[in-house]
Amino acid sequence: MVEEIGTLAQQTADRLAERRAGAVVAVVAGDSVEIRGTGSTGTGADPGHVPGPDTLFEIGSVTKTFTALALARLAETGLVDLDEPLGELLPEGVSVPSRADRQITLRQLATHTSGLPRLPKGMLLGAWLHPSKPDPYAGCTADVLLAGLARTRLGATPGQRFRYSNLGAGLLGLALARRAGTDYETLITREICAPLGMADTVVTVDGARSGRCAQGHDGRGRPTPPWNLAGLAGAGGLRSTATDLVAFVRAQLDGGPAELAEAIRMTRAVEHRQSSFAWVHLGWMAHRLHARQGAHLQIWHNGGTGGFSSFVGFDPEKRLAIIALGNTQRPVDGPAFDLLRTLQAEHGTGPA
């Protein structure tokens, strides 16, 4: 079984690397882990170096699952409340939009039901004026984001419907860090990475790690500069490795260490239903496949930046997880979902 899973992981990595620079695929099946890499990191003294378990990639919006888990962790310790208004965690004088007399809560930020737009005020105009801007979020400092809130209109009443928002997730990261008296990166390290032994999940890459960073590429295979999300780090600013993400999904499958177990349970206890087959947890998307596809549960999030694409998906019922990381802008979702469905149909170790 382990050999077959390794073969499937390698086949998926090879599929992702076609017309791409490089890819790493990890499979967690019960107590087994298989990590396969192919292609090239395109960086360092050896530009042909094959990416592996400890190669750092920008993980984009997979970051949101870390931000949401940090929310649950702080809620579990009593530092915040899921239904606390966002405005109570921001500096005095910051104007937070509302609608129908409903204020935006932390729970709504983590489930994309705040009504906030996808991007901060002015970013769509900026993207139109500068379509080739290499680092589009770099100017989104905390001061800029908070000043723009006063001019932001909600597209729906808070709590009413799902509306994916990078702005909302970024504000959640800012608010939690402020309440905890630290910065976002330190918050994630302290509350999540340290308990899970994740040494390479960071916002800022230092000298010791820089030699293990993959070079990002756009959709045409051209090298791109790193993205820096400034005040929106909670929406997509983390870099990570397959090794670290395996530890992260193992905690999702097995409950995690004692200090994180209740927070992990909380993230999945919260649900906002989009349909009878699809819903959102704190930070995670979820759906159940149709009966003809086995009715399997899939909990997941994907991510993308100017030069990277990522996917993390798992089935806690069968104790299966897939991690796919690529260093081009082209999405890795399709092959990753295909692999997850194949494993669910053939290899689940838990109840069907």
N, C-alpha and C positions, 0 to 999 in steps of 0.2 A: 504493500500500500504506500509506504513512504517513497519508494522508488518511483511509483506511478505519479504521485503528487509532485515530486521533483521534476518529472518529465513535463507535466502539465504547466508547472510554473515556468520552466524554461521555454516552452512553446509560446506561452503568453508574452514573456519578455522579448522573445525573438519577433513576435508579431508587432509588438509596440515599437521595436527598434527599426522596423522597416520604414525608410524615409524619415527616420528620426535620428538624433545623435546617440541616445543611450536610454536604457530603462532598467529598473530593478523591480522584480516581483517577489513578494513574500507570501507564503501560504502558512496559516496556522490551522492545523487539523488535530483537535484534541491536544495531546501533549507533544505533538510533532511540529517542527518548524522547518520549512524549506525556503531558502532565499536564493534567487537566481538573478544574475545581471548579464547584460549584453550591450553591444555598441560601444560608445566612447563617452567619457566625461567631457572631452573637448577642452581640458584645462590643465594647468600645471606644466611641469617640465616635460611630462609625457602626455601629449594631447590625445594619444590613442588609448589611454588607460581605461579599462573596462570598469564601469561603476559596480560597486559591491555593497555589502551590508552597512558599511560605515561611511559611504559617500553622502554628503549633505546636499539636499534639494530644498528649494523653496516649496512649501506645501500649500501655499495659498489659503483658500477658505476651509481646508481641514483644520486650520487654526481655530475656527469657531467652535469646534467640539471641545477644545482645551478651555476656551473662554467660558463656555457654558458649564464645564465641570468645575472650574474655579468658582463660578457663581454658586453651584450646589454645595461646594465645600465650605464657602463662607456662610451660606445659609444654614448648613448643618452645625456650624460652630456658633451661630447666633450673631455673627457680625453684620449680616444683612438679612432681609426677608424677601422671599421671591416676589411678593406683591407690594414691595416698597416702591414708591414713585421714584423715577430716575432723578427728578429735580432735587430730591433730598440728599443725593450723593454728589451733586455738582456744586461748584463755588456759588456763594451767595450772589444774586443778581443775574445769573444765567437764566434766560427765558426759554422754557421747554414748551413746544407746541402741544396743544390738547385738542380734543374734538368731542362734541356732545357732552361736555363737562367731565370727560374721562381723561385721567392722566396716564402717561406711559409708565408701565412698571418694568421691573427687571425681568420678570417672567416673560413678558411680551417681547422684550428685546431678544431674549434667547430662543424664542419660538417664531420670530419674524412675524409677529402679530401686532406690532406697535403702530402700524400705519405710516411709519417713516419711509421716505423714498429710498431707492437702492443706493444712490450716491449722494454725497454732501452737496449743498447748494452751490451751484456754479460749475460743478465738474463736467456736466454734459456740454456746456458751452465751451469750457476749456478744451475738452477732447475734440470738439468740432473745429476749433481754431488751430489746434496743434495736434493733428492726428498721429504724428510720428513721435510725440513726446516720449522719451525713453523711460521715465520714472514718474508716472502720472499722479501718484499719491504723495509724493515727497513734500508737497506744500501743505498737506493736511495736518498741520500741527494742532495740538489741543486747543490753543487759543483761536485758531481759525475755525475749527469745528464748532466750538461753543458759541462763538460770535455768530456763525451762520444759522444756528438753531432758531434764533428769533425771526429769521426770514423764511423758515421752512414750514410748509403746509403738509398736513397729514393727508394721505390718500384714502384713509379709512379710519373709522372709530377704533381706538385702541382695544385690542382683544377680539375684534370682530372677524378678521380674515387674515389668511397668510399672505404676506407680501415681502418677498426676500429683500433684505436690506443690509448691505455692507456698512452703511452709516450706523444702523442700530447696533450691530455687533461691535463696531469700533467704539461707540459710545459706552457700551456695556463694559468693555475692557478698561476704558478710561475711568469709569465710575467705580469699578471694583478696586482698581489699583489705588485710587484716591481714598476710598474708605479704609483700605488696608494700610494706608500710609507708606506706599512704596510705588515702584513703577511696574508696568505690565510684565516685563520680562522677569523681574524678580518674583512677582506674584506667581507666575506659572511655574517657575523653578521650585519655589518653596512649597506650593500647595499640591503640585502634580508630579513634576519631574523627579524631585528628590525622593519622595516615597516609592516611586516606581523604578528608581535606578536609571533614569534616562539622562545620560550625560551630554547628549549632543542635540537637544532640542532648544533652540535659542532664537532670539531676534537679531542680535549682533554677533557676527562671526569674528572671532579673534584670530590672532596669528597662528595659534596652534591648530586651529580647524581650517584655516583658509586653504591649505593644500589639499583638503579632502572635499572641497566644494565643487560640484559639477558646474560647468559653464552653461548658462541658459541660452536657448535659441528660439527665434520666432518661428512662425509657421512655414517660412521658406528655408529654414535651416541656418539663418544668419545669426551670429552671436548677439546677445542682448545684455545690457548692464543689469545688475541686481535691482530689484524693487525694494524700496524702503517706504513702509506705510505710515511712518511718523505716528500721529495720534490715532490712526486707525489700525494699529498693530493687532488689536484684538479681533479684527475681521480677517486678517490674512498675512500677518507679518512673521510667522515662525518659519524657521528652517529645521529640518529634521533628517533622520536616517531611517533605513528599513529596520535596523536593530532596535532603535528607540520606539518606532511605531509598533513593532511586534510586542514590546512590553506594554504599550498603551492598549492594544486590542486584547491582549491576554487578560488584563484587568477587566475589560468589558465582558469577556467570556466567563471569567472565573470569580468575579466579584472584587478583585483587587485586595490590597493589604487592608488591615483593620482601619487605619486612619482615612482610607478613601472609600470603603465599602458602602457606607450610607450615602455618600455623595453620588456615587455611581448609580446606586438604586434610585435616588431622587431624580437624576437626569432622565431615566426611562419611565419613572412613574408619572411624570408630567407628559400629557398628550394634548395636541390640538389637532382635531380630525379635519382632514380636507375632503375625504370621501370614506366609504366603507372599506376601501383597500389601502388608503394612504393617509399618513399623519406625520406630524413633526413632534419630536421630543425636545428637551432642552439641548440644543446644538446639533441633534441628529435628525436626518430624514429617515422615514421608514415606510415600508409597504409590504403587503403580503401578495405573493404571486397568485394568479388564478389557479383554480383546482387542476386544470389541464397541465399546468407547469409544476405541479406538486404542492401548491399552497405554502411554499416555503417563506419564512420571514427574512427580510433583508433590511438591515439598519446600516446607513451609509452616509458619507459626505464626500464630495469631490472638491477639487481646488484647481485654480489656474492663475498664473501670473504672466508677465510678458515673455518669460522664457521657460516656464515649467508647467507641468500638469501632474495632478495627484488624485488618488482615490483610496479610501479606506472603507471597507464594507465587511459586515459580519452577520452571522446567524447564531445567536446565543442558544437556540434550541438544539442545534447540531454541533455547537462548539467549533465553528468554522470561521475563518477570517481571511480576507484578501487585502493586500497592500500593493499598490502599483504607483511607481514614481517614474516620471520621464523628464528629461531636460530639454524638451521643446514645448512650445505653446499648444501643440495639438493635443486634444483630450485623450486620456487613457481609459475613459469610462467604459466604452463599449467592450473591449477585450476583457477588462476587469470584471464587469458584470457577467460576461459569458463564462469566465472561469468560475465565478462564485456559483452560478446556476449549475454548472457541470458537477462541481464538488458537492453541492447540496443533493443532487440527484443520486450521486454514487458513493459518497464517502462519509456522510454524517456520523458522528460518534455519540450523539445524544438522541433524545426522542424525536421521531419523525413527526 
